[in-house]
Amino acid sequence: MEIKLLVLAKSDKNNGYCVVGVNRFGKFIRLVKNSEGHALAKERCNFNKMDFLTVDAIPAPLVQQKENYVLGKIIDYTKSNVQTEDLQKYTQNPEFIFLNTTPWLTEEEINSQNISFLFIEVTDLFIYENEEGKYKCDFIYNNSSYKSFSITDPKFKLRNRKISKSFIAVSLPEIPYKKYGNDLYYKFVCAVYPLKNSTKSYDVDCYKI
């Protein structure tokens, strides 16, 4: 089926890209390689965030990612004149970011969700590199503090950034992260859109400010 999207997220995932767009009805659609929800190969993604994308894709929802569509082919893509402030109409306002303020969900928790992508407005976003060399961020949402969220937007893998007000996209994965033996599903900040005059840079790590 032919689908037209505004690309909201094009983020790093397993040497490929996780791509999420929104259609003219405000529905979020994640484009994936196959029915298992694997990332798209980078060579297929010669477009950027905020581009208009026309694709041939078919629904392939997973329990953990109900927005998934398997990409058949990219029919066309064009640059848009959409401004960051125009994205306000797509923001959501749940009480918490996927149930709680922690950067992960258990299997039981993720299976209870009917969405795996959120587009929200946050304040006091800090971006930094932790002791393991991973890019992380802290922020405030709905008067609650969120800490140590992994950030996968390649344009914002930069240390020492403080963004006072921004739109961000948060995504859930299709499989748990097993490195630490806890089978948790980690929440990823997959897109960042700073609002006007909101970004500052520092000579020290954000978490030390």
N, CA and C of each residue as an Amber inpcrd file, in Angstrom:
protein
   627
   0.8340000  -1.1830000   0.0000000   0.0000000   0.0000000   0.0000000
   0.8790000   1.2480000   0.0000000   0.4070000   2.2970000  -0.6950000
   1.1850000   3.5360000  -0.7760000   0.8790000   4.4130000   0.4280000
   1.9420000   4.9040000   1.0680000   1.8100000   5.7160000   2.2790000
   2.6850000   6.9530000   2.1290000   2.1490000   8.1010000   2.5210000
   2.9090000   9.3420000   2.5320000   3.1590000   9.7670000   3.9790000
   4.4260000  10.0710000   4.2800000   4.8300000  10.3550000   5.6450000
   5.6890000  11.6070000   5.7200000   5.6400000  12.2480000   6.8820000
   6.6450000  13.2280000   7.2680000   7.5930000  12.5020000   8.2100000
   8.8720000  12.4500000   7.8800000   9.8380000  11.6960000   8.6910000
  10.1260000  12.4490000   9.9860000   9.8460000  11.8170000  11.1180000
  10.1180000  12.4080000  12.4270000  11.3860000  11.8680000  13.0580000
  11.7410000  10.6280000  12.7540000  12.9220000  10.0140000  13.3770000
  13.6720000   9.1670000  12.3630000  14.9730000   9.3350000  12.3640000
  15.8870000   8.4930000  11.5810000  17.0890000   8.2830000  12.4860000
  17.0490000   7.2150000  13.2640000  18.0170000   7.0540000  14.3460000
  18.8420000   5.7870000  14.1880000  20.0150000   5.7900000  14.8050000
  20.9200000   4.6470000  14.7270000  20.3330000   3.4240000  15.4220000
  20.4290000   2.2820000  14.7230000  19.9720000   1.0240000  15.3130000
  20.6710000  -0.1430000  14.6240000  21.5210000  -0.8480000  15.3580000
  22.1620000  -2.0750000  14.8530000  22.7730000  -1.8910000  13.4620000
  23.5650000  -0.8470000  13.2990000  24.2520000  -0.5410000  12.0360000
  23.2930000  -0.1670000  10.9050000  22.0450000   0.1020000  11.2600000
  21.0720000   0.5750000  10.2880000  20.3280000   1.7660000  10.8600000
  19.1050000   1.9850000  10.3790000  18.3000000   3.1000000  10.8670000
  16.9090000   2.6380000  11.2890000  16.4620000   3.1920000  12.3900000
  15.0660000   3.0970000  12.7930000  14.3820000   4.3460000  12.2660000
  13.3580000   4.1710000  11.4290000  12.6870000   5.2940000  10.7760000
  11.2160000   5.3150000  11.1970000  10.7890000   6.4730000  11.6930000
   9.3820000   6.6420000  12.0670000   8.8740000   7.9370000  11.4510000
   7.7030000   7.8520000  10.8570000   7.0700000   9.0270000  10.2790000
   5.6440000   9.1620000  10.7480000   5.0160000  10.2500000  10.3510000
   3.6170000  10.4830000  10.6980000   2.8630000  10.7830000   9.4130000
   1.6790000  10.1900000   9.2600000   0.8960000  10.4380000   8.0490000
  -0.0430000  11.6240000   8.2500000  -0.8300000  11.9390000   7.2450000
  -1.6580000  13.1460000   7.3090000  -2.7850000  13.0330000   8.3290000
  -3.0290000  11.8350000   8.8350000  -4.0520000  11.6400000   9.8650000
  -3.4630000  11.6720000  11.2730000  -2.1440000  11.9040000  11.3700000
  -1.4950000  11.9380000  12.6730000  -1.1190000  10.5800000  13.2120000
  -1.1250000   9.5620000  12.3540000  -0.7530000   8.2110000  12.7780000
   0.7460000   8.0110000  12.6200000   1.3890000   7.4860000  13.6580000
   2.8170000   7.2040000  13.6070000   3.0570000   5.8440000  12.9600000
   4.0200000   5.7930000  12.0450000   4.3310000   4.5740000  11.3060000
   5.8380000   4.3440000  11.3420000   6.2310000   3.1570000  11.7910000
   7.6480000   2.7860000  11.8230000   7.9490000   1.8860000  10.6260000
   8.9100000   2.2730000   9.8260000   9.3030000   1.4770000   8.6640000
  10.4120000   0.5150000   9.0640000  10.1990000  -0.7700000   8.7690000
  11.1650000  -1.7960000   9.1730000  11.5300000  -2.6810000   7.9840000
  12.5940000  -3.4250000   8.1660000  13.1160000  -4.2720000   7.0950000
  12.2580000  -5.5060000   6.8580000  11.7500000  -6.1020000   7.9450000
  11.0180000  -7.3620000   7.8350000  10.0160000  -7.4900000   8.9700000
   9.3040000  -8.6090000   8.9970000   8.2480000  -8.7970000   9.9950000
   8.7780000  -8.9670000  11.4080000  10.0950000  -9.1570000  11.5420000
  10.7030000  -9.2360000  12.8770000  11.0250000  -7.8500000  13.4390000
  10.8350000  -6.8250000  12.6390000  11.0600000  -5.4640000  13.1090000
  12.4910000  -4.9840000  13.0120000  13.3160000  -5.6030000  12.1620000
  14.7140000  -5.2210000  12.0540000  14.8720000  -3.8480000  11.4060000
  16.0020000  -3.2000000  11.7070000  16.2840000  -1.8610000  11.2010000
  16.4800000  -1.8670000   9.6890000  16.2070000  -0.7330000   9.0710000
  16.4550000  -0.5730000   7.6430000  17.9520000  -0.4060000   7.3820000
  18.4280000  -0.9500000   6.2780000  19.8210000  -0.7630000   5.8870000
  20.0640000   0.7130000   5.5750000  21.2390000   1.2000000   5.9260000
  21.5340000   2.6280000   5.7490000  21.4650000   3.0580000   4.2940000
  21.8580000   2.1680000   3.3750000  21.8570000   2.5570000   1.9610000
  20.4440000   2.7760000   1.4170000  19.4220000   2.3410000   2.1540000
  18.0360000   2.5670000   1.7140000  17.4790000   3.9000000   2.2260000
  18.2550000   4.5690000   3.0600000  17.7180000   5.7260000   3.7790000
  18.4080000   7.0230000   3.3710000  18.3120000   7.3690000   2.0920000
  18.9240000   8.5940000   1.5880000  18.0060000   9.7960000   1.7520000
  17.3580000   9.8680000   2.8850000  16.4670000  10.9750000   3.2090000
  16.7930000  11.4180000   4.6310000  16.1990000  12.5210000   5.0630000
  16.4950000  13.0730000   6.3800000  15.2290000  13.3130000   7.1750000
  15.3870000  13.5700000   8.4520000  14.2680000  14.0160000   9.2700000
  13.6360000  15.2480000   8.6280000  12.3250000  15.3300000   8.7180000
  11.5310000  16.4470000   8.2040000  11.3520000  16.3930000   6.6860000
  11.8230000  15.3320000   6.0320000  11.5160000  15.1350000   4.6110000
  10.1360000  14.5010000   4.4790000   9.5060000  14.7340000   3.3270000
   8.3000000  14.0000000   2.9750000   8.7190000  12.7270000   2.2490000
   8.0890000  11.6140000   2.6220000   8.4670000  10.3110000   2.1030000
   7.2230000   9.6040000   1.5830000   7.3050000   9.0900000   0.3690000
   6.2340000   8.2560000  -0.1760000   6.7810000   6.8520000  -0.3530000
   6.1160000   5.8700000   0.2720000   6.6310000   4.5090000   0.2680000
   5.5300000   3.5130000  -0.0620000   5.9650000   2.3400000  -0.4510000
   5.0770000   1.1830000  -0.5440000   5.4160000   0.2930000   0.6430000
   4.4590000   0.0590000   1.5310000   4.7250000  -0.6940000   2.7560000
   3.4600000  -1.4010000   3.2070000   3.6490000  -2.4770000   3.9870000
   2.5020000  -3.2370000   4.4840000   2.5880000  -3.3750000   6.0070000
   1.4520000  -3.3560000   6.7040000   1.4630000  -3.4630000   8.1640000
   2.0880000  -4.7780000   8.6250000   2.9020000  -4.6960000   9.6990000
   3.5150000  -5.8850000  10.2840000   3.6720000  -5.6720000  11.7860000
   2.5550000  -5.4760000  12.5050000   2.6440000  -5.1430000  13.9290000
   3.2120000  -6.2840000  14.7670000   4.0170000  -5.9070000  15.7540000
   4.4980000  -6.8340000  16.7700000   3.8110000  -6.5010000  18.0860000
   3.8610000  -7.4110000  19.0320000   3.2980000  -7.1310000  20.3600000
   3.9630000  -5.8970000  20.9440000   5.3010000  -5.7990000  20.7560000
   6.0580000  -4.6930000  21.3440000   6.0690000  -3.4520000  20.4640000
   5.7800000  -3.5900000  19.1790000   5.8170000  -2.4590000  18.2470000
   4.6500000  -2.5520000  17.2630000   3.5430000  -1.9960000  17.6640000
   2.3330000  -2.1210000  16.8560000   2.3180000  -1.1780000  15.6570000
   3.2620000  -0.2190000  15.6090000   3.2940000   0.7500000  14.5130000
   4.0930000   0.2650000  13.3040000   4.6210000  -0.9540000  13.3300000
   5.5460000  -1.4110000  12.2910000   4.8720000  -1.6630000  10.9360000
   5.5790000  -1.1980000   9.8880000   5.2220000  -1.4960000   8.5020000
   6.4970000  -1.9700000   7.7990000   6.4190000  -3.0880000   7.1010000
   7.5690000  -3.5610000   6.3250000   7.6710000  -2.7280000   5.0520000
   8.8510000  -2.1260000   4.8600000   9.0730000  -1.2820000   3.6900000
   9.2890000  -2.1320000   2.4500000   8.4760000  -1.9100000   1.4280000
   8.6810000  -2.5570000   0.1490000   9.6520000  -1.7610000  -0.6970000
   9.2480000  -0.5230000  -1.0300000  10.1550000   0.3500000  -1.7800000
   9.8530000   1.8030000  -1.4460000  10.8510000   2.6450000  -1.6540000
  10.6880000   4.0830000  -1.5060000  10.3300000   4.6430000  -2.8760000
   9.1530000   5.2270000  -2.9780000   8.6770000   5.7540000  -4.2480000
   9.2630000   7.1370000  -4.5110000   9.3160000   7.9580000  -3.4630000
   9.8080000   9.3250000  -3.6410000  10.1020000   9.9330000  -2.2800000
  11.0020000  10.9090000  -2.2560000  11.1910000  11.7210000  -1.0590000
  11.5750000  13.1330000  -1.4730000  11.0750000  14.1020000  -0.7260000
  11.3250000  15.5060000  -1.0280000  11.5230000  16.2720000   0.2720000
  12.2580000  17.3550000   0.1990000  12.4200000  18.2090000   1.3620000
  11.1240000  18.9550000   1.6160000  10.8310000  19.1990000   2.8780000
   9.6110000  19.9170000   3.2400000   9.9680000  21.3220000   3.7200000
   8.9520000  22.1520000   3.8390000   9.1450000  23.4700000   4.4530000
   8.5690000  23.4990000   5.8560000   8.3810000  22.3250000   6.4490000
   7.8660000  22.2170000   7.8080000   8.9120000  22.7510000   8.7800000
   8.4820000  23.5840000   9.7130000   9.3580000  24.1300000  10.7390000
   9.1710000  23.3570000  12.0390000  10.1870000  23.4240000  12.8980000
  10.1120000  22.6900000  14.1660000   8.8450000  23.0320000  14.9420000
   8.4990000  24.3000000  14.9770000   7.3150000  24.7170000  15.7320000
   6.0400000  24.0890000  15.1690000   6.0480000  23.7380000  13.8890000
   4.8700000  23.1200000  13.2630000   4.5980000  21.7160000  13.8030000
   5.6150000  21.1170000  14.4380000   5.4640000  19.7560000  14.9390000
   4.6480000  19.6850000  16.2240000   4.3280000  20.8280000  16.7900000
   3.5550000  20.8770000  18.0310000   2.2690000  20.0510000  17.9240000
   1.6470000  20.0670000  16.7510000   0.3570000  19.3810000  16.5990000
   0.4700000  17.8690000  16.7270000   1.6940000  17.3270000  16.6370000
   1.8700000  15.8790000  16.7590000   2.2370000  15.4420000  18.1740000
   2.4620000  16.4000000  19.0700000   2.9060000  16.0270000  20.4190000
   1.7680000  15.3860000  21.2100000   2.1760000  14.5050000  22.1240000
   1.2420000  13.8030000  22.9950000   1.5210000  14.2100000  24.4420000
   0.6070000  13.8610000  25.3310000   0.7770000  14.2870000  26.7170000
   0.3480000  13.2040000  27.7040000   0.9880000  12.0290000  27.6510000
   0.6890000  11.0160000  28.6720000   1.2300000  11.4570000  30.0280000
   0.7450000  10.8630000  31.0700000   1.2280000  11.2380000  32.4050000
   2.7170000  10.9140000  32.5530000   3.1180000   9.7260000  32.0780000
   4.5090000   9.2940000  32.1260000   4.9270000   8.8130000  30.7320000
   6.2280000   8.7000000  30.5340000   6.7530000   8.1650000  29.2820000
   6.7850000   6.6440000  29.3880000   5.7800000   5.9960000  28.8340000
   5.6290000   4.5440000  28.9130000   5.6260000   4.0740000  30.3780000
   4.6060000   4.4400000  31.0850000   4.2520000   3.9250000  32.4200000
   4.9990000   4.5290000  33.5930000   6.2800000   4.9120000  33.4130000
   7.0860000   5.3120000  34.5680000   8.2280000   6.2310000  34.1370000
   9.0950000   6.5800000  35.0990000  10.2180000   7.4790000  34.7960000
  11.5250000   6.7260000  34.5750000  11.5290000   5.4120000  34.6810000
  12.7560000   4.6460000  34.4710000  13.0720000   4.5520000  32.9750000
  14.3390000   4.3110000  32.6070000  14.6950000   4.2100000  31.1870000
  14.4460000   2.8320000  30.5870000  13.6110000   2.0270000  31.2040000
  13.3370000   0.6840000  30.6840000  11.9500000   0.2170000  31.1050000
  11.4970000  -0.8720000  30.4570000  10.2870000  -1.5780000  30.8460000
  10.6030000  -3.0640000  30.9640000   9.8670000  -3.7530000  31.8090000
   9.9550000  -5.2080000  31.8650000   9.1400000  -5.7930000  30.7180000
   9.2710000  -7.0910000  30.4910000   8.4960000  -7.7310000  29.4280000
   7.0040000  -7.6050000  29.6930000   6.5990000  -7.7850000  30.9290000
   5.1810000  -7.6520000  31.2660000   4.6830000  -6.2370000  30.9840000
   5.5100000  -5.2460000  31.3080000   5.1050000  -3.8550000  31.0940000
   5.0230000  -3.5070000  29.6130000   6.0110000  -3.9380000  28.8380000
   5.9790000  -3.5860000  27.4120000   4.8340000  -4.2870000  26.6850000
   4.5010000  -5.4850000  27.1170000   3.3980000  -6.2100000  26.4870000
   2.0390000  -5.5920000  26.8090000   2.0050000  -4.7170000  27.8200000
   0.7510000  -4.0480000  28.1910000   0.5390000  -2.7560000  27.4110000
   1.5440000  -2.3410000  26.6360000   1.4700000  -1.0800000  25.9080000
   0.7840000  -1.2550000  24.5510000   0.0150000  -0.2740000  24.1560000
  -0.5900000  -0.3160000  22.8220000   0.1160000   0.6140000  21.8480000
   1.1690000   1.3000000  22.3140000   2.0070000   2.1290000  21.4530000
   3.4680000   1.9130000  21.8330000   4.3680000   2.1970000  20.8770000
   5.7980000   2.0780000  21.1700000   6.5670000   3.3120000  20.7120000
   5.8390000   4.3910000  20.4040000   6.4710000   5.6240000  19.9520000
   5.7070000   6.8000000  20.5340000   6.4480000   7.7140000  21.1530000
   5.8590000   8.9210000  21.7220000   6.5920000  10.1430000  21.1910000
   5.8360000  11.2010000  20.9270000   6.4150000  12.4790000  20.5160000
   5.9370000  13.5100000  21.5210000   6.8660000  14.0690000  22.2940000
   6.5020000  14.8800000  23.4500000   7.3690000  16.1300000  23.5370000
   6.9380000  17.0740000  24.3650000   7.7190000  18.2780000  24.6240000
   8.3590000  18.1550000  26.0020000   9.6520000  18.4300000  26.0830000
  10.3830000  18.3200000  27.3360000  11.1790000  19.6000000  27.5880000
  11.6640000  19.7390000  28.8140000  12.5250000  20.8580000  29.1730000
  13.8190000  20.3370000  29.7820000  14.8170000  21.2100000  29.8190000
  16.0990000  20.9300000  30.4860000  16.7300000  19.6230000  30.0130000
  16.8040000  19.4490000  28.6980000  17.4300000  18.2550000  28.1300000
  18.9580000  18.3970000  28.2050000  19.6260000  17.4380000  28.8410000
  21.0790000  17.3960000  28.9390000  21.5860000  16.1960000  28.1490000
  22.5810000  16.3960000  27.3290000  23.1610000  15.3010000  26.5400000
  24.6120000  15.1260000  26.9520000  25.0190000  13.8890000  27.2300000
  26.3750000  13.6440000  27.7260000  26.8290000  12.2410000  27.3610000
  28.0880000  11.9830000  27.5510000  28.6740000  10.6720000  27.3310000
  29.0020000  10.0640000  28.6870000  28.5100000   8.8560000  28.9480000
  28.7560000   8.2550000  30.2630000  30.1040000   7.5400000  30.3160000
  30.3750000   6.8870000  31.4420000  31.6680000   6.2480000  31.6590000
  31.9470000   5.1110000  30.6850000  30.8940000   4.5480000  30.0780000
  31.0610000   3.4580000  29.1120000  31.1420000   3.9610000  27.6770000
  31.1690000   5.2800000  27.4970000  31.2270000   5.8490000  26.1580000
  29.8900000   5.8580000  25.4430000  28.7990000   5.6860000  26.1880000
  27.4570000   5.6970000  25.6070000  26.8640000   7.0990000  25.7290000
  26.1470000   7.5180000  24.6890000  25.5010000   8.8220000  24.7290000
  24.1630000   8.7110000  25.4480000  23.9910000   9.5520000  26.4560000
  22.8070000   9.5250000  27.3020000  22.2180000  10.9200000  27.4180000
  21.0080000  10.9830000  27.9400000  20.4050000  12.2890000  28.1920000
  19.4940000  12.2320000  29.4090000  19.3740000  13.3770000  30.0600000
  18.4470000  13.5870000  31.1660000  17.5080000  14.7140000  30.7540000
  16.2790000  14.7100000  31.2820000  15.3390000  15.7750000  30.9310000
  14.1860000  15.7920000  31.9190000  13.3760000  16.8250000  31.8030000
  12.1700000  16.9620000  32.6140000  10.9560000  16.8490000  31.7060000
  10.0170000  16.0080000  32.1170000   8.7600000  15.8920000  31.3820000
   7.6120000  15.8350000  32.3750000   6.6240000  16.6820000  32.1760000
   5.4270000  16.6890000  33.0160000   5.7900000  16.7650000  34.5040000
   6.7770000  17.6080000  34.8180000   7.2560000  17.8660000  36.1800000
   7.9550000  16.6710000  36.8300000   8.3020000  15.6670000  36.0360000
   9.0550000  14.5130000  36.5420000  10.4340000  14.4800000  35.8850000
  11.4180000  13.9800000  36.6220000  12.7940000  13.9050000  36.1310000
  13.0630000  12.5360000  35.5080000  13.6510000  12.5400000  34.3280000
  14.0210000  11.3180000  33.6080000  15.5320000  11.3400000  33.4020000
  16.2020000  10.2450000  33.7640000  17.6630000  10.2230000  33.7260000
  18.2000000   8.9940000  33.0010000  19.3420000   9.1780000  32.3580000
  20.1160000   8.1000000  31.7390000  19.3610000   7.3940000  30.6130000
  18.6670000   8.1670000  29.7820000  18.0200000   7.6090000  28.5970000
  19.0280000   7.5770000  27.4630000  19.1360000   6.4690000  26.7710000
  20.0220000   6.3900000  25.6120000  19.4860000   7.2790000  24.5010000
  20.4050000   7.9520000  23.7950000  20.0190000   8.8290000  22.7020000
  20.6000000   8.2800000  21.4060000  19.7510000   8.0880000  20.4040000
  20.1700000   7.4370000  19.1530000  20.0000000   8.3350000  17.9390000
  19.6090000   9.5790000  18.1340000  19.5550000  10.5380000  17.0330000
  20.9910000  10.8990000  16.6650000  21.4710000  10.5220000  15.4720000
  22.8830000  10.7370000  15.1440000  23.3010000  12.2020000  15.1460000
  22.3490000  13.1050000  14.9330000  22.6820000  14.5290000  14.9180000
  22.8410000  15.0950000  16.3190000  22.4630000  14.3300000  17.3320000
  22.5660000  14.8270000  18.7010000  23.4040000  13.9160000  19.5920000
  24.2560000  13.1100000  18.9720000  25.2540000  12.3660000  19.7460000
  26.4380000  13.2960000  19.9850000  26.1950000  14.3080000  20.7700000
  27.1730000  15.3450000  21.0600000  27.1850000  15.6030000  22.5560000
  28.3790000  15.6270000  23.1340000  28.4680000  15.9010000  24.5580000
  28.2330000  17.3850000  24.8260000  27.9440000  17.6420000  26.0840000
  27.9610000  19.0080000  26.5960000  26.9000000  19.8960000  25.9590000
  25.7230000  19.3510000  25.7420000  24.6290000  20.1340000  25.2010000
  23.5250000  20.2660000  26.2550000  23.0530000  21.4560000  26.3950000
  21.9060000  21.7190000  27.2660000  20.8440000  22.4000000  26.4150000
  19.6650000  21.8040000  26.3350000  18.5820000  22.3330000  25.5050000
  17.3990000  22.6230000  26.4270000  17.0690000  23.8880000  26.5590000
  16.0840000  24.2770000  27.5620000  14.6700000  23.8130000  27.2130000
  14.3630000  23.7420000  25.9100000  13.0120000  23.3410000  25.5110000
  13.0860000  22.6550000  24.1620000  12.4770000  21.4890000  24.0480000
  12.5640000  20.7410000  22.7950000  11.4190000  19.7430000  22.6730000
  11.1970000  19.3030000  21.4410000  10.3680000  18.1420000  21.1810000
  11.3110000  16.9500000  21.0620000  10.9370000  15.8240000  21.6390000
  11.7210000  14.6050000  21.4740000  10.7990000  13.4420000  21.1250000
  11.3680000  12.4530000  20.4510000  10.6620000  11.1980000  20.1910000
  11.3020000  10.1080000  21.0340000  10.4730000   9.2960000  21.6660000
  10.9460000   8.1820000  22.4860000  10.3430000   6.8900000  21.9310000
  11.2100000   5.9050000  21.7110000  10.7750000   4.6550000  21.0760000
  11.1050000   3.4610000  21.9570000  10.3030000   2.4220000  21.8170000
  10.5590000   1.1490000  22.4870000  11.0850000   0.1360000  21.4740000
  11.9710000  -0.7770000  21.9020000  12.5420000  -1.7720000  20.9880000
  11.6380000  -2.9900000  20.8310000  11.9700000  -3.8170000  19.8410000
  11.1960000  -5.0470000  19.6190000  11.7240000  -6.2140000  20.4370000
  12.9730000  -6.1110000  20.9280000  13.5690000  -7.1840000  21.7280000
  14.2540000  -6.5820000  22.9460000  14.4380000  -7.3660000  24.0140000
  15.1130000  -6.8440000  25.2110000  16.6180000  -6.7650000  25.0160000
  17.2430000  -5.9600000  25.8610000  18.7030000  -5.8330000  25.8600000
  19.2370000  -6.8110000  26.8980000  19.9980000  -7.8040000  26.4530000
  20.3730000  -8.9110000  27.3260000  21.7780000  -8.7930000  27.9270000
  22.4800000  -7.6850000  27.6570000  23.8710000  -7.5790000  28.0940000
  24.0260000  -7.7770000  29.5890000  23.1120000  -7.2100000  30.3670000
  23.2270000  -7.2750000  31.8210000  22.4180000  -8.4120000  32.4260000
  21.8370000  -9.2710000  31.5710000  21.1320000 -10.4450000  32.0600000
  19.7920000 -10.1610000  32.6870000  19.2080000  -8.9950000  32.3850000
  17.9430000  -8.6520000  33.0370000  16.7540000  -8.6010000  32.0770000
  16.9920000  -8.7930000  30.7870000  15.9180000  -8.8480000  29.7850000
  14.9880000  -7.6350000  29.8380000  15.5500000  -6.4590000  29.9940000
  14.7550000  -5.2430000  30.0360000  14.6740000  -4.6050000  28.6450000
  13.5610000  -3.9320000  28.3950000  13.3430000  -3.2240000  27.1350000
  13.6300000  -1.7390000  27.3730000  14.7280000  -1.2450000  26.8070000
  15.1650000   0.1180000  27.0870000  14.4790000   1.1270000  26.1760000
  14.1250000   2.2630000  26.7450000  13.5120000   3.3620000  26.0160000
  14.6170000   4.1990000  25.3630000  14.4290000   4.5680000  24.1050000
  15.4290000   5.3250000  23.3640000  14.8800000   6.6900000  22.9510000
  15.6670000   7.7180000  23.1590000  15.3460000   9.0300000  22.5960000
  15.8910000   9.0200000  21.1710000  14.9960000   8.8550000  20.2120000
  15.4180000   8.6190000  18.8270000  15.3650000   9.8650000  17.9550000
  14.8350000  10.9600000  18.4570000  14.8360000  12.2180000  17.7040000
  14.7590000  13.3840000  18.6700000  15.4890000  14.4480000  18.3370000
  15.5000000  15.6700000  19.1400000  15.2510000  16.8520000  18.2180000
  14.3400000  17.7400000  18.6400000  14.0440000  18.9540000  17.8980000
  14.0970000  20.1440000  18.8530000  15.2480000  20.8010000  18.9680000
  15.3310000  21.9770000  19.8470000  14.4190000  23.0930000  19.3400000
  13.7670000  23.7610000  20.2580000  12.9860000  24.9230000  19.8850000
  13.8970000  26.1440000  19.8050000  13.4390000  27.1930000  19.2290000
  14.2630000  28.3420000  18.8750000  15.0360000  28.9010000  20.0690000
  16.3270000  29.1300000  19.8680000  17.2050000  29.7560000  20.8680000
  17.2610000  28.9840000  22.1840000  17.1910000  27.6520000  22.1060000
  17.1360000  26.8620000  23.3420000  18.3890000  26.0460000  23.6130000
  19.3730000  26.0350000  22.6820000  20.5410000  25.1700000  22.8150000
  21.7630000  25.9470000  23.2870000  22.4860000  25.3710000  24.2700000
  23.7420000  25.9320000  24.7360000  24.7870000  24.8260000  24.8080000
  26.0470000  25.1890000  24.6140000  27.1550000  24.2380000  24.7050000
  28.0340000  24.6110000  25.8950000  28.6700000  23.5820000  26.4830000
  29.5060000  23.7820000  27.6530000  30.8370000  23.0620000  27.4730000
  31.8140000  23.4790000  28.2410000  33.1390000  22.8630000  28.1930000
  33.2730000  21.7070000  29.1700000  32.2290000  21.4350000  29.9310000
  32.2340000  20.3170000  30.8670000  31.0430000  19.4480000  30.5810000
  31.0910000  18.2130000  31.0520000  29.9810000  17.2970000  30.7930000
  28.6950000  17.8210000  31.4500000  27.5800000  17.6100000  30.7640000
  26.3010000  18.1300000  31.2340000  25.9710000  17.6650000  32.6480000
  26.3030000  16.3900000  32.9470000  25.8900000  15.8730000  34.2460000
  26.6870000  16.4880000  35.3800000  27.7080000  17.2790000  35.0480000
  28.4870000  17.9640000  36.0750000  28.0490000  19.4070000  36.2860000
  27.1210000  19.8680000  35.4330000  26.6900000  21.2690000  35.5180000
  25.7880000  21.4780000  36.7320000
